[in-house]
Amino acid sequence: MSSLESARRYAAPALTKGLHLLEVLAASPSAMSQADLARALNKSSAEIFRILTVLGQEGYVRRDPQGAYRPALKLFALGRTVDPLRALLAAAEVPMREFAQATGQECHLSVLDGGALVVLAQESGTAPVSIRVRVGSRHDPRATASGRLLLALLPPQEADREIKSAREQFGGRPPAAAILRRKLGKIAADGSSEGRNESRSGLADTAVPLRRPGLLTHAALASSHFIAELRGERAKEILRQLRKTAEFIGKSGS
């Protein structure tokens, strides 16, 4: 039996549709209506309703008072049970909180997953106006310091695959390959990434790599801030504190 025949024989269309719906919901920055999901997945509203009903009964999606849907915490809790990620999140919790309290800046932890930057953990800063990055949200890696850093750490062919996947998911006008490659090369040489957040107007990010034994993927520890907020010595201090925190997390419990 060929691999194609085998795939057809053991296909589970309903499961596939449900997983695709969860991926679309997880990638959305806001709740989505049944009609929104039907358009995004090119399915009938009735079919989407049946899938949402089952996912809701099992606790993987929740419906807000306006009738729109979001991923439920059970979905994120399931992801947290993966052993290397569970250990990473446990090790990161206290150091990230201490970074936020010491600097007043928010910080978040992210990894690349299939062409998207996925936020695994976040600690809010102590400033009166604080930036929040939603845990579980998915972002275009080309548009953030964390994403560009993680792309820069990959072998070229693997980075190209992630960039292609990001373009398919998030669209946008792709930068010239040579320009992007130069940017990623500089980031790799610097060992950190700083710059405007191209998906959120007025914000910039600073990101450093987080390496930990047993973690099969690169992770990035980052802090988002208003563009005019961090300059000169203050910016250098935040970068230094991020490096110190990432190093501590990488060694903690290993």
C-alpha positions as CSV (number, residue, x, y, z in Angstrom):
1,M,0.0,0.0,0.0
2,S,1.4,3.4,-1.0
3,S,1.7,6.2,1.6
4,L,-1.0,8.1,-0.2
5,E,-3.4,5.1,-0.1
6,S,-2.5,4.6,3.6
7,A,-3.3,8.3,4.3
8,R,-6.6,8.1,2.6
9,R,-7.5,4.8,4.4
10,Y,-6.8,6.2,7.9
11,A,-8.1,9.7,7.3
12,A,-10.4,11.2,9.9
13,P,-12.0,14.2,8.1
14,A,-14.0,15.4,11.1
15,L,-10.9,15.4,13.3
16,T,-8.9,17.3,10.6
17,K,-11.6,19.9,10.4
18,G,-11.7,20.4,14.1
19,L,-8.0,20.8,14.3
20,H,-8.0,23.3,11.5
21,L,-10.7,25.3,13.3
22,L,-8.6,25.3,16.5
23,E,-5.6,26.6,14.6
24,V,-7.5,29.4,13.1
25,L,-9.0,30.4,16.5
26,A,-5.5,30.3,18.1
27,A,-4.0,32.5,15.4
28,S,-6.7,35.1,15.7
29,P,-6.0,38.2,18.0
30,S,-9.7,38.4,18.8
31,A,-12.7,36.2,19.2
32,M,-14.3,34.9,16.0
33,S,-18.0,34.4,15.2
34,Q,-19.4,31.3,13.6
35,A,-19.7,33.2,10.3
36,D,-16.0,34.4,10.5
37,L,-14.9,30.8,11.0
38,A,-17.0,29.6,8.1
39,R,-15.4,32.1,5.8
40,A,-11.9,31.5,7.1
41,L,-12.2,27.7,6.6
42,N,-14.4,27.8,3.5
43,K,-17.1,25.6,5.2
44,S,-20.8,26.0,5.6
45,S,-22.1,27.7,8.8
46,A,-24.0,24.5,9.7
47,E,-20.8,22.4,9.5
48,I,-18.9,24.9,11.6
49,F,-21.7,24.9,14.2
50,R,-21.4,21.1,14.6
51,I,-17.6,21.3,15.1
52,L,-17.9,24.2,17.6
53,T,-20.6,22.3,19.5
54,V,-18.3,19.3,20.0
55,L,-15.3,21.4,20.8
56,G,-17.3,23.4,23.3
57,Q,-18.7,20.3,25.0
58,E,-15.1,18.9,25.4
59,G,-13.9,22.2,26.8
60,Y,-11.6,23.3,24.0
61,V,-13.4,26.4,22.9
62,R,-15.6,28.9,24.8
63,R,-18.4,31.2,23.6
64,D,-18.5,34.8,24.9
65,P,-21.7,36.8,25.7
66,Q,-21.6,38.3,22.2
67,G,-21.7,34.8,20.6
68,A,-18.0,34.8,19.4
69,Y,-15.6,32.0,20.1
70,R,-12.1,31.8,21.7
71,P,-9.8,28.9,22.5
72,A,-10.4,27.7,26.1
73,L,-7.7,27.3,28.7
74,K,-8.0,23.5,28.4
75,L,-6.3,23.8,25.0
76,F,-3.3,25.7,26.4
77,A,-3.2,23.4,29.4
78,L,-2.9,20.5,27.0
79,G,0.1,22.1,25.3
80,R,1.8,22.8,28.7
81,T,1.9,19.0,29.4
82,V,4.6,18.4,26.8
83,D,7.6,17.6,29.0
84,P,10.3,19.9,27.7
85,L,7.9,22.9,27.5
86,R,6.5,22.1,31.0
87,A,9.9,22.2,32.4
88,L,10.8,25.4,30.6
89,L,7.6,27.1,31.8
90,A,8.2,26.0,35.4
91,A,11.7,27.3,35.3
92,A,10.7,30.6,33.7
93,E,7.8,31.6,35.9
94,V,9.7,33.2,38.8
95,P,12.6,34.7,36.9
96,M,10.2,36.4,34.5
97,R,8.2,37.8,37.3
98,E,11.4,39.1,39.0
99,F,12.5,40.7,35.7
100,A,9.1,42.5,35.4
101,Q,9.2,43.7,39.0
102,A,12.9,44.9,38.8
103,T,12.6,46.7,35.5
104,G,8.9,47.7,35.3
105,Q,8.8,46.2,31.8
106,E,6.7,43.3,30.6
107,C,8.4,40.2,29.3
108,H,7.3,37.1,27.3
109,L,8.6,33.8,26.2
110,S,8.0,32.5,22.7
111,V,8.9,29.7,20.3
112,L,8.5,29.1,16.5
113,D,5.8,26.6,15.5
114,G,5.0,26.0,11.8
115,G,5.8,29.4,10.6
116,A,4.2,31.3,13.5
117,L,5.7,32.8,16.7
118,V,3.7,31.3,19.6
119,V,3.7,33.1,23.0
120,L,4.1,30.5,25.8
121,A,4.3,32.8,28.9
122,Q,4.0,36.4,29.8
123,E,4.6,38.7,32.8
124,S,3.1,42.2,32.8
125,G,5.2,45.2,33.8
126,T,4.5,47.5,36.7
127,A,4.1,50.7,34.7
128,P,0.6,52.4,34.9
129,V,0.2,51.8,31.1
130,S,1.4,48.3,30.6
131,I,1.7,46.3,27.4
132,R,0.2,42.8,27.4
133,V,1.0,40.0,25.0
134,R,-1.7,37.3,25.0
135,V,-0.4,33.8,26.0
136,G,-1.2,31.3,23.2
137,S,-1.3,34.0,20.6
138,R,0.4,33.4,17.2
139,H,2.3,36.1,15.4
140,D,4.2,36.7,12.1
141,P,7.8,35.9,13.0
142,R,9.0,38.3,10.4
143,A,7.3,41.2,12.2
144,T,8.8,40.9,15.8
145,A,12.2,40.9,17.3
146,S,11.6,37.5,18.9
147,G,10.6,36.0,15.6
148,R,13.5,37.5,13.7
149,L,15.9,36.2,16.4
150,L,14.5,32.7,16.2
151,L,14.7,32.7,12.4
152,A,18.3,33.9,12.6
153,L,19.2,30.9,14.8
154,L,17.9,28.3,12.3
155,P,20.0,26.7,9.5
156,P,19.3,28.7,6.3
157,Q,17.1,26.0,4.6
158,E,15.0,25.6,7.8
159,A,14.6,29.4,8.1
160,D,13.5,29.6,4.5
161,R,10.7,27.0,5.2
162,E,9.5,28.9,8.2
163,I,9.5,32.2,6.3
164,K,7.5,30.6,3.5
165,S,5.0,29.2,6.0
166,A,4.7,32.6,7.7
167,R,4.0,34.2,4.3
168,E,1.2,31.7,3.6
169,Q,-0.4,32.2,7.0
170,F,0.0,35.9,7.5
171,G,0.4,37.3,4.0
172,G,2.0,40.7,3.7
173,R,4.5,42.0,1.3
174,P,7.6,39.9,1.7
175,P,10.9,41.7,2.1
176,A,13.6,41.0,-0.5
177,A,15.3,37.7,0.3
178,A,18.8,39.3,0.3
179,I,17.7,42.1,2.7
180,L,16.0,39.7,5.1
181,R,19.0,37.4,5.0
182,R,21.4,40.3,5.9
183,K,19.2,41.3,8.8
184,L,19.1,37.7,10.1
185,G,22.9,37.4,9.7
186,K,23.4,40.5,11.8
187,I,21.0,39.3,14.5
188,A,22.8,36.0,14.6
189,A,26.2,37.8,15.0
190,D,24.8,40.1,17.7
191,G,23.2,37.3,19.6
192,S,20.1,39.5,20.2
193,S,17.4,41.3,18.3
194,E,16.0,44.8,18.7
195,G,13.5,46.7,16.5
196,R,10.0,47.9,15.7
197,N,7.2,45.5,16.1
198,E,5.8,45.6,12.5
199,S,2.4,44.1,13.5
200,R,1.7,46.6,16.4
201,S,2.0,50.3,15.7
202,G,4.1,52.3,18.1
203,L,5.8,49.3,19.8
204,A,9.3,47.9,19.7
205,D,10.8,44.6,21.0
206,T,14.1,43.5,22.5
207,A,14.7,39.7,22.4
208,V,17.5,37.3,23.5
209,P,17.8,33.6,22.9
210,L,17.0,31.1,25.7
211,R,18.8,27.8,25.5
212,R,18.0,24.9,27.8
213,P,19.1,21.3,27.9
214,G,16.4,18.9,26.6
215,L,14.5,21.7,24.8
216,L,14.4,20.6,21.1
217,T,13.6,24.0,19.8
218,H,15.0,27.5,20.3
219,A,13.1,29.9,22.5
220,A,13.2,33.7,22.8
221,L,12.8,35.8,25.9
222,A,11.6,39.3,24.9
223,S,10.3,42.6,26.3
224,S,7.9,44.9,24.4
225,H,7.9,48.6,24.9
226,F,6.7,51.8,23.4
227,I,9.2,53.0,20.8
228,A,10.0,56.3,22.6
229,E,10.3,54.6,26.0
230,L,13.7,52.8,25.9
231,R,16.8,54.6,24.7
232,G,20.4,54.9,25.6
233,E,21.5,53.5,28.9
234,R,18.0,52.4,29.8
235,A,17.8,50.2,26.6
236,K,21.2,48.7,27.4
237,E,20.1,47.9,30.9
238,I,17.0,46.1,29.7
239,L,19.0,44.0,27.3
240,R,21.5,43.2,30.0
241,Q,18.6,42.1,32.4
242,L,17.0,40.0,29.6
243,R,20.3,38.2,29.0
244,K,20.8,37.6,32.7
245,T,17.2,36.3,33.1
246,A,17.4,34.0,30.0
247,E,20.7,32.6,31.3
248,F,19.3,31.9,34.7
249,I,16.2,30.1,33.2
250,G,18.5,28.1,30.9
251,K,20.4,26.7,33.9
252,S,17.6,26.4,36.4
253,G,16.7,22.8,37.3
254,S,19.0,21.4,34.6
